[in-house]
Amino acid sequence: MHKPAGSQRLPVEPSFRGPSHAWSTVCLLAVLSAAVACTSSSETETFVAPAQARCAVTARTNTTAFPASGGSGTVEISTARECNWVVQSDAPWVVLQADARGQGDGSARFTIAANTDPAGRAAALSVSDSRMQISQEGQPCEFRVSSTHQTVDVSGGQLTINVEASNARCTWSTAGNVPWITIAGGASRTGSGAVLIQIAPAPTAPRSGTVTLAGQTLTIDQVSGGVSGCTSDAGTSALTVSPSGGRLEVPVNAPSGCAWSARSDESWISILDGQAGAGNGVVILAIAATSGPSRSGTITVAGHSVTIQQGTGCTVTTAVTTTSVSAAGGGLSLPVLAGADCPWTAQSEAPWLSIASGGSGKGPGTVVVSAAATEGPLRTGTVNVAGVRVTVTQLSGCRYSVQPSTYGAAAAGAASSVAVQTAAGCAWTAESGAGWITLPQTSGIGASALPFVVAANNSPARSGTFTVAGSTITVAQASPCTWTLAPPSVEYQAEGGRGAVLVIVVGDCTWSAASTVDWITIDTGHSGVGNGLVQFTVSANPGTARSGVVRIAGIDLNVRQSGQ
């Protein structure tokens, strides 16, 4: 940066020193963040300060509030492109996907597991100094009562009504709405339980009252003995029906002329025929089909309770039956498809897979599976979700180390080996890149020693390679012979000519000769064993001086030629 006359550069420290001037607020703020030029009435001064916020990270999420059933969201990260970032969760039910780290602007996905608890919960995602609150609603409490209508005679008595709560932490209460009905036990409870209801004797009958039970209404009819000699009853006290529903018949036994009635307070049990009658008769019921769990309801026929029990119609499956995960492991989300209130559980069937959340639930939900990292070969495991097996494939995490990477062999040849280090079960292969290096074994599994054999060398020193598990091993082998060229170099005039060089060999070794330039041609002595003679021709040179090489037994014969 050009510094105008009279200016000075301040040291990069938190405190700034210099001539006393009246600095503007804008200039002071700029000095704190970067190198800027500030101008006073008398001179211009340049200040250089460190970019303290160089790797500031800004993060935001598209969704912060989730329903009890869970869901997914995305964190958007803004920062300088050279800055690294990592998204972290402080709760196991907020599971980050594999893209939870990166550099520069980016995004990271996360999954919220289903909340089976009636209480809401909160967690946070953090990226550097940015912190985002995540909230999730609790699972609404649901209650099922064993009966919504009961009939008692004029003498009164006690009734026991069972309440089934959807969660052990759900609270409920019971209250009678008329003075002759009192709650003898279980007026308030948490979770499932029973309520004991006391009905006082009736001075006059009939009469009817209600009880508010876990938010539902129980109707209690108290009746007198009725007409003399009229004693009616239902021909059964309990019936069962399949999940598909259908038609049921309840016989009524009553003396001729004795009136009776039938009543259903269950939405899924309808009376098609026989709402009222006299004498013997039949009440015809229509039972609705169900896709939910088993259920029980009670109807009143001729003053008697008849229980209808319907089997489960729940169908629970998963949206995914096969999935994969990287060798680094991480979280996997498995959506559960189920009818409302249909219960399900999830269990891991592989030691490297664990259920992070969603081990059980009712209705639609999500099972979050955590896969451990691996350094071994590709592997598969299963997770059982509501009887459906989900296959998880983890990619290979095999890593290989081969030592030594270089080997020096004597001219006489030798047998040796390299050590292959890797995890158990990791397969590898080996291949020689030189004909004089032999591999007795070309594959293996796990850590092992790989033997190799170097053949005897009757030629100049040589180098070759072989590969093991993707690593290259270089073998350098000495020669048993020595070579001398006489003369070691030659010179020619521009018109060129023929020449010869004597190859003197100590030892019974082979050799070869080759020109490295096109203007030197080997005439005789392309190869030989022991001492020999190489004859060559140097072409006329039409240009400037030049030099070339004839390589004989790995030794360079330098040929220089003058120009025109």
Secondary structure as UniProt FT lines:
FT   TURN            5..6
FT   HELIX           25..33
FT   STRAND          36..39
FT   STRAND          44..47
FT   TURN            52..55
FT   STRAND          58..61
FT   STRAND          65..66
FT   TURN            68..69
FT   STRAND          71..78
FT   TURN            81..82
FT   STRAND          84..89
FT   TURN            92..93
FT   STRAND          94..96
FT   TURN            98..99
FT   STRAND          101..103
FT   STRAND          106..112
FT   STRAND          121..127
FT   TURN            128..129
FT   STRAND          130..136
FT   STRAND          143..145
FT   STRAND          149..153
FT   TURN            154..155
FT   STRAND          157..165
FT   TURN            168..169
FT   STRAND          171..176
FT   TURN            179..180
FT   STRAND          181..185
FT   STRAND          188..190
FT   STRAND          193..199
FT   STRAND          207..213
FT   TURN            214..215
FT   STRAND          216..223
FT   TURN            228..229
FT   STRAND          233..234
FT   STRAND          238..241
FT   TURN            243..244
FT   STRAND          246..253
FT   TURN            256..257
FT   STRAND          259..264
FT   TURN            267..268
FT   STRAND          269..273
FT   STRAND          276..278
FT   STRAND          281..287
FT   STRAND          295..301
FT   TURN            302..303
FT   STRAND          304..310
FT   STRAND          317..318
FT   STRAND          322..325
FT   TURN            327..328
FT   STRAND          330..337
FT   TURN            340..341
FT   STRAND          343..348
FT   TURN            351..352
FT   STRAND          353..357
FT   STRAND          360..362
FT   STRAND          365..371
FT   STRAND          379..385
FT   TURN            386..387
FT   STRAND          388..394
FT   STRAND          401..403
FT   STRAND          406..409
FT   TURN            411..412
FT   STRAND          414..421
FT   TURN            424..425
FT   STRAND          427..432
FT   TURN            435..436
FT   STRAND          437..438
FT   STRAND          443..445
FT   STRAND          448..454
FT   STRAND          462..468
FT   TURN            469..470
FT   STRAND          471..477
FT   STRAND          482..486
FT   STRAND          489..492
FT   TURN            494..495
FT   STRAND          497..506
FT   STRAND          510..515
FT   TURN            518..519
FT   STRAND          520..524
FT   STRAND          527..529
FT   STRAND          532..538
FT   STRAND          546..552
FT   TURN            553..554
FT   STRAND          555..561
//
